[in-house]
């Protein structure tokens, strides 16, 4: 009997990586994870071995990747925090890709973002673009998956919009609110990634949902689904960012960054390609009406604590 191929998934205890891991395990494949939290409770028990990233120890990093056929990389940072900057995240990811080559990994599936570009004026999108080109030039077989805003039970943006609409008397929209986004379900992203992992083609795929919303339309949809009484108002982006930082102080989190506001308002979270995801946000909200926004999801708690 031929043993199932081994896959390495970064961040299997976090969000997107967890769903990719679940998908791989469901089809009988073996999974190992690299994580910033090797001592965190292993939600997969003995089915998934956990190793630290060891970005600063190339020999150990290579060792943790040996024997794997495919690397599914979800590692990134949403915003700079303490010693972890975008430049540091780029360098860490380059170290990971180089280690994968040395370890004999044959294919990498990399989670990027729509409209990533080395030429972007936004640090988040620029860093993602730099890494896309690095992977393309690495000579590894690759699939680059470019999701928009990912929603699901552990998702931050959609859940926290709902939380604010449930708990605050006023909800502020940055600017006109007519800029668009195209949410994609996390399970669809995982399926797209795993399918791409089993293909031999070098591809770049936008992971995008079947619905496109103006930002204000999205907020009002969520408000209507949860029967929110919060008053929706429009503010200048700079004032909205100031208020989000103020609220962030009380919830001990970074709610929004200037880069995120600018990227959203520049329509970088939609795609010109046909939808690749199947789950509609509107249907998902109907099925999860009692849980979405019931508790606040902290980025700092999830990824930095």
C-alpha positions in Angstrom: 0.0 0.0 0.0 1.4 3.4 -1.0 1.5 5.9 1.8 -0.4 9.2 1.2 1.7 12.2 0.3 2.7 14.5 3.0 1.6 18.2 2.9 3.0 21.0 5.0 0.4 23.7 5.9 1.5 26.9 7.6 -0.9 28.1 10.3 -3.1 25.0 10.6 -4.3 26.2 14.0 -5.3 29.6 12.7 -8.0 30.5 10.1 -7.5 29.7 6.4 -4.8 27.1 7.2 -7.2 25.2 9.4 -9.7 24.8 6.6 -7.0 23.7 4.1 -5.8 21.2 6.7 -9.4 19.9 7.2 -9.8 19.5 3.5 -6.6 17.6 3.1 -7.4 15.3 6.0 -10.9 14.6 4.6 -9.4 13.2 1.4 -7.0 11.0 3.3 -3.8 13.0 2.9 -1.1 13.5 5.6 -0.5 17.0 7.1 2.3 18.6 9.1 2.0 22.2 10.2 4.5 25.0 10.8 3.2 27.5 13.3 4.1 30.5 15.3 2.2 28.8 18.2 3.6 25.2 18.5 2.4 25.0 22.1 -1.2 26.0 21.2 -3.8 23.3 21.7 -3.6 20.9 18.7 -7.2 20.9 17.3 -6.2 17.9 15.1 -4.7 15.8 17.9 -2.3 13.2 16.6 -3.4 13.6 12.9 -1.2 16.7 12.5 2.4 17.2 13.9 3.3 20.8 14.7 6.7 22.4 14.3 7.8 26.0 15.0 8.5 28.2 12.0 12.3 28.6 12.7 12.7 31.3 10.2 16.0 32.3 11.8 17.3 28.7 11.8 17.4 27.5 8.2 18.7 24.1 9.0 15.7 23.4 11.4 13.3 25.0 8.9 14.5 22.7 6.1 14.3 19.7 8.4 10.6 20.4 9.2 9.8 20.5 5.5 11.6 17.3 4.5 9.4 14.6 3.0 6.6 16.9 2.0 5.4 17.0 -1.6 3.4 20.2 -1.3 3.7 23.3 0.9 0.5 25.3 1.5 1.6 28.7 2.7 -0.9 31.0 4.6 1.8 32.8 6.6 1.5 36.6 6.5 0.7 39.5 8.9 -2.3 41.7 8.6 -0.5 44.7 10.0 3.0 45.5 11.5 3.1 44.8 15.2 6.1 45.0 17.5 9.1 43.5 15.8 7.0 42.0 13.0 6.9 44.3 10.0 5.8 43.7 6.4 9.5 43.6 5.4 10.1 41.0 8.1 7.1 39.0 6.9 8.4 39.1 3.3 11.9 38.0 4.4 10.4 35.2 6.5 8.4 34.0 3.6 11.4 34.0 1.3 13.3 31.9 3.9 10.4 29.5 3.9 10.3 29.1 0.1 14.1 28.7 0.0 13.9 26.0 2.7 11.1 24.3 0.8 13.4 24.1 -2.3 16.3 22.7 -0.2 14.0 20.2 1.4 12.8 18.8 -1.9 9.3 20.1 -1.8 8.0 20.0 -5.4 5.0 22.4 -5.3 3.9 25.4 -3.3 0.4 26.7 -3.0 0.7 30.3 -1.7 -2.2 32.4 -0.3 -1.9 35.9 -1.6 -4.5 38.6 -2.2 -6.4 40.1 -5.2 -4.6 42.8 -7.1 -1.2 42.1 -5.3 1.5 44.1 -7.1 5.2 45.0 -6.5 4.2 48.4 -7.8 1.4 49.0 -5.3 1.5 52.1 -3.1 0.0 50.0 -0.3 2.5 48.1 1.8 0.2 45.1 2.3 -0.4 44.6 -1.5 3.2 45.4 -2.4 4.5 42.8 0.0 2.2 40.2 -1.4 3.3 41.2 -4.9 7.0 40.9 -4.1 6.3 37.3 -2.8 4.3 36.3 -5.8 7.2 37.2 -8.1 9.7 35.5 -5.7 7.7 32.3 -5.9 7.4 32.5 -9.7 11.2 33.0 -10.0 11.9 30.2 -7.5 11.5 27.4 -10.2 9.2 25.6 -7.9 5.9 24.4 -9.3 3.4 26.9 -7.9 -0.2 27.9 -7.5 -0.9 31.4 -6.3 -4.3 31.8 -4.7 -5.6 35.4 -4.5 -8.6 35.7 -2.2 -10.5 38.9 -1.5 -12.2 39.3 2.0 -12.6 35.9 3.5 -15.6 35.2 5.6 -16.5 32.2 7.8 -17.0 31.5 11.5 -13.5 32.7 12.5 -13.4 35.5 10.0 -12.7 39.0 11.4 -14.1 41.7 9.1 -17.6 40.4 8.5 -18.0 39.1 12.1 -16.8 42.4 13.7 -18.9 44.5 11.4 -21.8 42.5 12.8 -20.5 42.9 16.4 -20.3 46.7 16.1 -23.8 46.7 14.6 -25.1 44.7 17.5 -23.4 46.7 20.2 -22.9 50.3 19.1 -25.6 52.9 18.6 -23.7 54.3 15.5 -21.8 52.6 12.7 -19.4 54.8 10.7 -18.8 54.2 6.9 -15.6 55.6 5.5 -16.3 58.1 2.7 -19.1 57.4 0.2 -19.3 53.7 0.9 -19.8 53.0 -2.9 -16.4 51.2 -3.2 -16.9 47.4 -3.7 -15.8 44.1 -2.2 -16.4 40.5 -3.2 -16.4 38.3 -0.1 -15.3 34.6 -0.5 -16.1 31.8 1.9 -13.1 30.3 3.7 -14.2 26.7 2.8 -14.2 27.7 -0.9 -10.7 29.2 -0.5 -9.5 25.9 1.0 -11.1 23.8 -1.8 -9.6 26.1 -4.5 -6.2 25.8 -2.8 -6.3 22.0 -2.4 -7.5 21.5 -6.0 -4.7 23.7 -7.2 -2.3 21.7 -5.1 -3.2 18.6 -7.0 -2.7 20.2 -10.3 0.7 20.3 -12.0 0.1 23.7 -13.7 1.7 27.0 -12.7 -1.4 29.1 -12.1 -2.6 32.3 -10.4 -6.2 32.1 -9.4 -8.5 34.8 -7.9 -10.5 33.2 -5.1 -13.6 35.2 -5.2 -17.2 34.8 -4.2 -20.3 35.0 -6.4 -21.6 38.3 -4.9 -20.2 41.9 -5.2 -21.3 44.5 -2.7 -20.8 48.2 -2.3 -19.3 48.5 1.2 -22.4 50.4 2.4 -24.6 47.8 0.9 -22.7 45.1 2.7 -23.0 46.9 6.0 -26.7 47.4 5.5 -27.2 43.8 4.5 -25.6 42.6 7.7 -27.6 45.1 9.7 -30.8 43.9 8.2 -30.0 40.3 8.8 -29.2 40.8 12.5 -32.0 43.4 13.0 -29.5 46.0 14.1 -30.8 49.4 15.3 -27.4 51.1 14.9 -27.5 54.3 12.9 -25.3 54.2 9.8 -23.4 57.4 9.1 -20.7 58.6 6.7 -17.4 60.0 7.9 -14.2 61.2 6.3 -11.8 58.2 6.2 -9.3 60.0 8.5 -12.0 60.5 11.2 -13.3 57.0 10.8 -9.7 55.7 11.3 -9.3 57.9 14.4 -12.6 56.5 15.9 -11.6 52.9 15.0 -8.3 53.4 16.8 -10.2 54.8 19.8 -12.5 51.8 19.9 -9.5 49.5 19.4 -8.0 50.9 22.6 -11.0 49.7 24.5 -11.2 46.2 22.9 -7.4 45.9 22.8 -7.1 45.3 19.1 -6.3 46.9 15.8 -9.7 47.3 14.1 -8.6 48.9 10.8 -5.4 50.2 9.4 -4.9 53.1 6.9 -3.6 50.6 4.3 -6.8 48.6 4.7 -9.1 51.6 4.3 -7.1 52.8 1.3 -7.1 49.4 -0.4 -10.8 48.9 0.2 -11.6 52.4 -1.1 -9.4 51.7 -4.2 -11.6 48.7 -5.1 -8.7 46.3 -4.7 -10.9 43.6 -3.1 -12.9 42.7 -6.2 -11.8 40.9 -9.3 -12.6 41.0 -13.0 -12.5 37.2 -13.2 -15.6 35.0 -13.0 -16.4 33.8 -9.5 -14.5 30.8 -8.3 -16.3 30.4 -4.9 -19.8 29.0 -4.6 -21.1 30.1 -1.1 -23.0 33.3 -1.1 -22.5 35.6 1.8 -26.2 36.4 2.0 -27.0 32.7 2.3 -24.3 32.2 4.9 -25.6 35.1 7.0 -29.1 33.5 7.0 -27.7 30.2 8.3 -25.5 31.8 10.9 -27.7 34.7 12.0 -27.5 33.8 15.7 -23.7 33.5 15.9 -22.3 36.1 13.5 -21.2 39.1 15.6 -22.2 37.4 18.9 -18.6 37.9 20.1 -15.7 40.1 19.1 -12.8 38.4 17.2 -9.5 40.0 18.1 -6.7 39.9 15.6 -4.1 40.5 18.3 -5.5 37.7 20.5 -5.7 35.2 17.5 -2.3 35.8 16.1 0.0 37.7 18.5 -0.9 36.5 22.0 
